[in-house]
Amino acid sequence: MEANQNPTTDDVTDLEHDLLALVEDVAASGALTEDDRHTMSFRTEVLCAELRGCIDGVPEV
């Protein structure tokens, strides 16, 4: 996404994939419990779904 461009749902999806990969990497290093990994992944998915919903609700300019 360019600095002067509004985010798209595709941008959010790309960031979601990156965040989920980071959570998995940290979990694989042993720094997270399985419960923490699950919680962080779930929160990432919920936040990204909410962001996509916000973007979908904004009319194109």
C-alpha positions in Angstrom: 0.0 0.0 0.0 1.3 3.4 -0.9 1.4 6.2 1.7 -1.2 8.3 -0.1 -3.6 5.4 -0.8 -6.4 4.1 1.5 -6.0 0.5 2.7 -7.9 -2.2 0.9 -9.2 -5.5 2.1 -6.3 -7.2 0.2 -3.8 -5.1 2.2 -5.4 -6.2 5.5 -5.3 -9.9 4.3 -1.7 -9.5 3.4 -0.9 -8.1 6.9 -3.0 -10.8 8.5 -0.9 -13.5 6.8 2.3 -11.7 8.0 1.1 -11.4 11.6 -0.1 -15.0 11.7 3.3 -16.2 10.4 5.1 -14.1 13.0 2.9 -15.7 15.8 3.8 -19.1 14.4 7.5 -18.3 14.3 7.5 -17.0 17.9 5.6 -20.1 19.0 8.0 -22.4 17.2 10.9 -20.7 19.1 9.3 -21.8 22.3 8.4 -18.3 23.5 4.7 -18.9 23.5 2.5 -21.5 25.1 0.0 -23.3 22.9 -2.8 -21.3 24.6 -1.0 -18.0 23.9 -0.4 -19.0 20.3 -4.1 -19.8 19.8 -5.2 -16.6 21.6 -2.9 -14.4 19.5 -3.9 -16.1 16.3 -7.6 -15.7 17.1 -7.2 -12.0 18.0 -5.3 -11.4 14.8 -8.1 -13.0 12.8 -10.8 -11.1 14.6 -9.1 -7.7 14.3 -8.4 -8.2 10.6 -12.0 -9.3 10.0 -13.2 -6.1 11.8 -10.8 -4.0 9.7 -12.0 -5.5 6.5 -15.6 -4.8 7.6 -14.7 -1.2 8.2 -13.1 -0.8 4.8 -16.0 -2.5 3.1 -18.3 0.0 4.7 -16.5 3.1 3.4 -17.7 4.4 0.1 -15.1 4.8 -2.7 -14.0 8.4 -3.3 
